[in-house]
Amino acid sequence: MKTRRRFIKTAAAASIAAPLANSRSAEARKPNILYVFSDQWRASDHGYAGNTDVITPHLDRLATQSVNFTHAVSGIPVCCPHRASLITGKYPLTHGLYLNDLSLSPEHRSVAHCLNDNGYSTGWIGKWHIDGQGRSEFTPPERRQGFQYWRTLECTHNYNQSPYYGDTPEKKFWEGYDAIAQTADAKSYIENYSRSDTETPFALFLSWGPPHAPYLTAPKEYQDKYADKDITLRKNVPEDHRDAAIRDYKGYYAHMTALDDCMGDLLKTLDETGLADNTIVVYTSDHGDMLHTRGAMKKQQPWDESLRVPFLVRWPEKLKNQPREISMPLDTPDIMPTLLGLSGTEIPDEVEGIDRSGVILGTEKPDEDHAALMTCPSPFGQWSRKHGGREYRGVRTTRYTYCRDLDGPWLLYDNEADPFQMDNLVNQPGHADIQKRLDDRLNDLLTQTRDEFLPGPELIRRSGYVVDPKTETVSYRVPFNPANYTKSPLV
């Protein structure tokens, strides 16, 4: 795979007399963008993905109207690095955020900067987690990466006492369960836009904190839906985790059903305001959750529960609500250039991800042989070395997962034959050819991304970061350390 950078030139907007967005001709209108993503919602846990336990009717309906990237992956499946790659279209060792609670330099040209220059109004509501000044601190305009409308906090998982900031350092609190209140704010944003006289399109990013742990904190009405429900565990959950897994699945699913209702409210608002046809809706997540599979929890890990995420794209005006499934992997750095491509916005030359807008629109064929790059530059937290974590690099194709750690080949799965990844085929003679082919693909990607595959401590030393030896990442409980502010790319 060779990284492609596409420049999309837009025609000058014609002078349109009618003031409202809905009155403009389809040819002259830029699409609105509503990008909605949650924290730690894995791909498998949706009704449309085959999970018959979780209640997600609105997302299931959205899937029947969308292009569905069935093998979308979070190439570095952890919060802060994913968000930096989403914003910049770059890989972690380029933007420098390969640990949590680091600060993304304003020198990067973000998706908001690009959209602003193409005549968009941009906004961010909810979790941010790329400012690194402390999880409860105010983010001033110069560190918002170009986003204009702002109702945001760096990070909290106290969903029922959730603070946020607007344009001033005055700390405010979302009323009740924060995802519902944040969704209400997004609805108001859309409704106000529909009533305005502006011809400026909007790009609104809504970032929910759930279903990330703590699992048992969704509103009671949603927890009650699962209280007496039989739960089917994934086949790779060990028996000694069964009771804890059933408890946590119920809480996890309760969060999901609450978010599903939120998504339903957003889609209804688009319909009621007449904005649905020319609004690109993206639904996804920043990464998944192991949630007791293989006896493990949380993320950073190379297995599908951690790595694979939902990714639905709906644009009725262009896609005619005709569903399609695309099995080609979509990686996190691809999202920014794809959004820019769909909106007719020029993509900066520095972007490393691939513009997949042509695949979505049907003007390009999916690259069925594409391999997404999986990275863990420096394990930390629950995946730290003392807890069995390790650095790895790997590729995820439509069919195979292949990973190396610092000692050499580590994992090889045929995900069609072994969807729960219970049979590691690495170094088995009968699979030598596919292992060699995938290893060559990985080497090509490491060369293209200038990744030397160094040990994590060496990367941290080169970056000059100051980390907590207990967690092996930046401490978010102490005042901001300037040494953890990325000034330039690592590679």
C-alpha positions in Angstrom: 0.0 0.0 0.0 1.3 3.4 -0.9 0.0 6.3 1.0 -2.0 8.5 -1.4 -2.6 12.2 -1.0 -5.5 13.6 -2.9 -6.1 17.3 -3.6 -9.7 18.1 -4.3 -10.4 21.4 -5.9 -13.8 23.0 -5.3 -15.6 25.3 -7.8 -16.3 28.8 -6.6 -19.7 29.0 -5.1 -22.4 30.6 -7.3 -24.3 33.6 -6.0 -27.5 32.2 -4.6 -30.3 34.6 -3.7 -32.3 32.4 -1.3 -30.8 32.5 2.2 -31.7 29.2 3.7 -29.5 26.1 3.2 -32.4 24.1 2.0 -33.2 26.5 -0.8 -29.8 26.2 -2.5 -29.4 23.9 -5.5 -27.9 20.5 -4.8 -24.9 21.3 -7.0 -24.0 24.4 -5.0 -24.4 23.1 -1.5 -21.6 21.6 0.5 -22.8 18.8 2.7 -23.1 19.2 6.4 -21.2 16.7 8.5 -22.3 15.1 11.8 -19.6 12.9 13.1 -20.7 10.9 16.2 -18.4 8.6 18.1 -18.4 6.9 21.4 -15.5 5.7 23.7 -14.8 2.0 23.7 -17.7 0.5 21.7 -16.5 -2.5 19.9 -17.8 -3.5 16.4 -19.4 -6.7 17.4 -21.9 -5.3 19.9 -24.7 -4.0 17.6 -27.8 -5.7 16.5 -26.9 -5.1 12.9 -23.6 -6.8 13.5 -25.3 -10.0 14.8 -25.5 -9.4 18.5 -29.0 -10.4 19.5 -28.6 -9.4 23.2 -27.9 -5.7 22.8 -30.8 -3.3 22.0 -29.8 -0.9 19.3 -32.8 -0.3 17.0 -31.8 3.2 15.8 -28.3 2.2 14.9 -29.7 -1.0 13.2 -31.9 1.2 11.1 -29.1 3.6 10.3 -27.1 0.6 9.1 -29.8 -0.2 6.6 -29.3 3.3 5.1 -25.5 3.4 5.2 -22.2 2.4 3.8 -20.9 0.0 6.4 -17.1 -0.5 6.7 -17.4 -3.9 8.3 -13.7 -4.2 9.0 -12.9 -0.7 10.2 -10.1 -0.7 12.8 -8.6 1.6 15.4 -5.0 1.2 14.3 -3.7 2.3 17.7 -6.7 1.4 19.9 -6.5 3.8 22.8 -8.2 7.2 23.4 -5.7 10.0 23.1 -3.6 8.5 20.1 -6.8 7.7 18.2 -8.2 11.2 18.6 -5.0 12.8 17.4 -4.9 10.6 14.3 -8.6 11.3 13.7 -7.9 15.1 13.9 -4.7 15.1 11.8 -4.9 12.2 9.4 -1.4 11.1 10.6 0.1 8.1 12.3 1.0 8.2 16.0 4.7 8.5 15.6 4.2 11.5 13.3 1.9 13.5 15.5 3.7 12.2 18.6 0.7 11.2 20.7 1.3 7.5 21.3 0.5 7.6 25.1 -2.6 9.0 26.8 -2.8 12.5 28.2 -0.2 14.1 25.9 -0.8 17.5 24.2 -1.3 17.8 20.4 0.7 20.6 19.0 -1.2 23.4 17.2 1.3 23.2 14.4 -0.7 20.4 12.8 -3.3 21.3 10.2 -6.4 19.7 11.6 -9.7 18.6 10.0 -11.3 21.7 11.5 -8.7 24.0 10.0 -9.3 22.5 6.6 -13.0 22.7 6.8 -13.0 26.2 8.2 -11.0 27.3 5.2 -13.6 25.7 2.9 -16.4 27.7 4.4 -17.6 25.4 7.2 -18.6 26.2 10.7 -17.0 23.6 13.0 -17.9 22.4 16.5 -16.9 19.8 19.1 -19.2 18.6 21.9 -18.1 16.1 24.6 -14.8 14.4 25.3 -11.6 15.9 23.8 -8.6 14.2 25.3 -5.7 15.6 23.2 -4.9 18.8 25.2 -2.8 17.2 28.0 -3.1 20.0 30.5 -5.0 17.9 33.1 -8.2 16.1 32.5 -10.4 18.8 34.2 -8.7 21.9 32.9 -10.0 24.5 30.5 -8.9 24.4 26.9 -8.5 27.9 25.5 -9.3 28.7 21.8 -5.7 28.5 20.6 -5.5 24.8 21.7 -8.8 23.7 20.2 -7.3 22.7 16.8 -9.5 25.1 14.9 -12.9 24.0 16.3 -15.2 27.0 16.8 -18.3 25.9 18.7 -17.0 24.4 22.0 -18.8 22.4 24.8 -16.0 20.2 25.9 -13.9 18.6 28.7 -10.6 16.9 28.3 -11.8 13.7 29.9 -14.1 12.3 32.6 -15.8 9.0 33.1 -18.2 10.3 35.8 -21.1 10.4 33.4 -23.7 11.6 35.9 -21.6 14.5 37.3 -19.8 15.6 34.2 -18.2 19.0 33.8 -17.5 20.9 30.6 -16.3 24.3 29.4 -17.6 26.7 26.8 -15.7 29.7 25.6 -14.7 30.8 29.2 -12.9 29.1 32.1 -16.2 28.9 34.0 -16.7 25.2 34.7 -20.3 24.0 34.0 -22.0 20.6 34.4 -24.1 18.6 32.0 -27.5 17.9 33.5 -28.0 14.2 34.4 -26.3 11.6 32.2 -23.9 13.5 30.1 -24.4 11.7 26.8 -28.1 12.6 26.8 -27.3 16.2 27.7 -24.6 16.5 25.1 -26.9 15.0 22.5 -29.5 17.6 23.4 -26.9 20.3 22.9 -26.1 18.9 19.5 -29.8 18.9 18.6 -30.0 22.5 19.6 -27.0 23.3 17.4 -28.7 21.6 14.4 -32.0 23.3 15.1 -30.5 26.7 15.4 -28.6 26.2 12.2 -31.8 25.2 10.4 -33.4 28.4 11.5 -30.5 30.7 10.6 -30.0 32.6 7.3 -26.5 31.2 6.8 -25.4 29.3 3.8 -22.4 28.1 5.7 -22.4 24.3 6.1 -21.6 22.8 9.5 -19.3 20.1 10.7 -20.2 19.0 14.2 -18.3 16.3 16.1 -20.1 14.7 19.1 -17.8 12.7 21.3 -19.6 10.5 23.9 -17.8 9.1 27.0 -19.8 5.9 27.4 -19.9 2.9 27.0 -16.4 3.1 28.5 -16.2 1.8 32.1 -17.6 2.3 34.7 -20.2 0.0 33.2 -22.9 0.2 35.9 -23.6 3.9 35.7 -26.2 4.3 32.8 -29.6 5.7 33.8 -31.7 3.2 35.7 -34.3 2.8 32.9 -31.6 1.4 30.6 -30.0 -0.8 33.3 -33.5 -2.3 34.0 -33.7 -3.4 30.3 -30.9 -5.9 31.0 -31.5 -6.8 34.7 -33.2 -10.1 34.0 -31.9 -10.6 30.4 -30.0 -13.7 29.5 -26.6 -12.8 28.2 -24.6 -14.7 25.7 -20.8 -14.4 26.3 -18.3 -14.5 23.5 -16.7 -17.9 23.1 -13.3 -16.6 24.1 -14.3 -15.4 27.6 -12.8 -17.8 30.2 -15.1 -19.7 32.5 -13.6 -18.1 35.6 -14.6 -14.7 34.2 -18.2 -15.7 33.5 -20.0 -14.0 36.4 -18.0 -10.8 36.2 -18.4 -10.7 32.4 -22.2 -11.1 32.6 -22.4 -8.3 35.1 -20.2 -6.0 33.0 -21.9 -6.9 29.7 -25.2 -5.8 31.2 -23.8 -2.5 32.2 -22.0 -2.1 28.9 -25.1 -2.8 27.0 -27.2 -0.4 29.1 -24.8 2.4 28.1 -25.1 1.3 24.5 -28.9 1.4 24.5 -28.9 4.8 26.0 -26.5 6.0 23.3 -28.7 4.3 20.6 -31.7 6.4 21.8 -29.4 9.5 21.6 -28.5 8.6 18.0 -32.2 8.2 17.2 -32.9 11.7 18.6 -30.2 13.1 16.4 -31.5 11.4 13.3 -35.0 12.6 14.1 -33.8 16.1 14.4 -32.1 16.0 11.0 -35.4 14.8 9.6 -37.5 17.4 11.3 -35.2 20.3 10.3 -35.1 19.1 6.6 -31.3 18.7 6.8 -31.1 15.0 6.6 -30.6 14.7 2.8 -27.5 16.7 2.6 -25.9 15.8 5.9 -23.1 13.2 6.0 -23.7 11.2 9.2 -20.8 9.1 10.5 -21.2 6.8 13.4 -18.1 5.1 14.9 -16.0 4.6 18.1 -12.5 5.4 19.0 -11.6 1.7 19.9 -13.2 -1.4 21.3 -13.0 -3.2 24.7 -11.6 -6.6 25.5 -14.3 -7.0 28.2 -13.1 -10.3 29.7 -12.2 -11.9 26.3 -9.0 -13.9 26.8 -9.3 -12.8 30.5 -8.3 -9.3 29.6 -10.0 -5.8 29.9 -9.9 -2.5 28.1 -7.9 -1.7 24.9 -4.4 -1.2 23.3 -4.4 -4.9 22.5 -4.2 -6.4 19.0 -7.2 -8.6 19.2 -10.4 -7.8 17.4 -12.4 -6.9 20.5 -10.0 -4.1 21.2 -9.2 -3.2 17.6 -12.3 -3.3 15.5 -14.9 -0.5 15.6 -18.2 0.3 13.9 -18.1 2.7 11.0 -21.3 3.7 9.2 -21.6 6.6 6.7 -25.0 7.9 5.6 -25.5 10.7 3.0 -29.0 10.3 1.5 -28.6 12.9 -1.2 -25.6 11.1 -2.7 -25.9 7.6 -1.5 -29.7 7.4 -1.8 -29.9 5.4 1.5 -28.8 2.3 -0.4 -26.8 0.2 2.1 -23.5 -1.4 1.1 -21.0 -3.3 3.1 -17.3 -2.7 2.4 -14.9 -5.3 3.8 -11.7 -3.4 3.0 -10.1 -2.3 6.3 -10.4 1.4 7.1 -7.8 2.7 9.5 -8.0 5.8 11.8 -5.7 8.1 9.8 -8.0 7.5 6.8 -10.9 9.2 8.4 -9.8 12.9 8.2 -8.9 12.8 4.4 -12.1 10.8 3.7 -14.2 13.5 5.4 -12.3 16.2 3.5 -12.8 14.3 0.2 -16.5 13.9 0.7 -16.9 17.6 1.5 -14.8 18.7 -1.5 -12.1 20.1 0.8 -8.4 20.2 -0.1 -6.3 17.6 1.7 -3.0 18.8 3.0 0.1 17.2 1.6 1.3 16.2 5.1 -1.7 13.9 5.6 -0.7 10.2 5.7 -4.1 8.5 5.7 -5.9 7.5 2.5 -8.9 9.4 1.1 -11.7 6.7 0.8 -14.4 9.1 -0.4 -14.4 7.5 -3.8 -15.0 4.1 -2.3 -17.9 5.5 -0.4 -19.4 7.3 -3.4 -18.9 4.2 -5.6 -16.4 5.9 -8.0 -13.5 3.8 -6.9 -13.3 0.0 -6.2 -12.3 -1.0 -2.7 -8.8 -2.3 -2.3 -9.7 -5.8 -1.1 -6.0 -6.5 -0.5 -5.5 -3.5 1.8 -3.7 -4.0 5.1 -4.3 -1.6 8.0 -1.4 -0.9 10.2 -1.7 -1.9 13.9 0.7 -0.2 16.4 1.4 -0.2 20.1 4.5 2.0 20.4 4.7 1.9 24.2 2.3 -0.1 26.3 0.9 1.5 29.4 -1.8 1.3 32.1 -3.6 -2.0 32.1 -1.5 -3.1 29.1 1.8 -2.0 30.7 4.7 -4.4 30.7 4.2 -5.4 34.3 0.7 -6.5 33.4 1.9 -8.5 30.4 1.6 -5.8 27.8 4.2 -5.5 25.0 5.1 -3.3 22.1 3.8 -4.6 18.8 3.4 -3.8 15.1 1.0 -5.7 12.9 -1.4 -5.7 10.0 -5.1 -6.4 9.9 -6.5 -7.4 6.5 -10.0 -8.4 5.7 -9.1 -12.0 6.6 -5.9 -12.1 8.6 -4.3 -10.6 11.7 -0.5 -10.7 11.9 1.6 -9.2 14.7 5.2 -9.0 15.7 6.6 -8.0 19.0 10.1 -7.0 19.8 11.2 -10.6 19.8 9.7 -11.5 16.4 6.5 -13.0 15.0 3.9 -13.2 17.8 0.3 -13.7 16.4 -1.3 -15.0 13.2 -5.0 -15.6 12.9 -7.2 -16.7 10.0 -10.2 -14.6 11.2 -12.6 -16.3 8.7 -11.9 -19.8 10.0 -11.3 -18.6 13.6 -13.4 -15.5 14.3 -12.7 -15.6 18.1 -9.0 -15.7 17.5 -8.4 -18.8 19.6 -5.9 -20.6 17.3 -2.5 -18.8 16.9 -1.0 -20.0 13.7 2.3 -18.1 14.0 5.4 -20.1 12.9 3.3 -23.2 12.0 4.7 -24.8 8.8 1.4 -25.0 7.0 1.0 -21.2 7.2 4.6 -20.1 6.4 3.6 -18.6 3.1 0.9 -16.3 4.4 3.0 -15.3 7.4 5.9 -14.3 5.1 3.5 -12.4 2.8 2.0 -10.5 5.8 5.4 -9.9 7.3 6.5 -8.3 4.0 3.4 -6.1 4.0 4.2 -5.0 7.6 7.8 -4.2 6.7 6.6 -2.0 3.8 4.2 -0.1 6.1 6.9 0.4 8.7 9.2 1.8 6.0 6.5 4.1 4.7 5.7 5.4 8.2 9.4 5.7 9.1 8.8 3.5 12.1 12.0 1.9 13.4 10.0 -0.3 15.8 12.0 0.7 18.9 11.3 -0.3 22.5 8.8 2.0 24.2 11.3 3.4 26.7 13.6 4.4 23.9 10.8 6.2 22.1 9.9 8.0 25.3 13.5 9.0 25.8 13.7 10.4 22.3 10.4 12.2 22.7 11.6 13.7 26.0 8.3 12.7 27.7 8.1 12.4 31.5 6.1 9.3 32.5 4.9 7.8 35.7 6.9 4.6 36.3 3.9 2.9 37.8 1.6 3.4 34.8 4.3 3.9 32.1 2.3 6.9 30.7 1.9 10.6 31.5 0.3 11.3 34.8 -3.0 13.3 34.4 -3.2 14.0 38.2 -0.3 16.5 38.3 0.0 19.9 36.7 0.9 20.1 33.0 4.5 19.3 32.2 5.9 21.2 29.2 8.1 18.2 28.4 4.9 16.4 27.4 3.8 18.9 24.8 4.6 17.7 21.3 6.5 20.4 19.4 7.5 18.4 16.3 7.1 14.9 14.8 9.1 12.1 16.3 9.9 10.6 13.0 
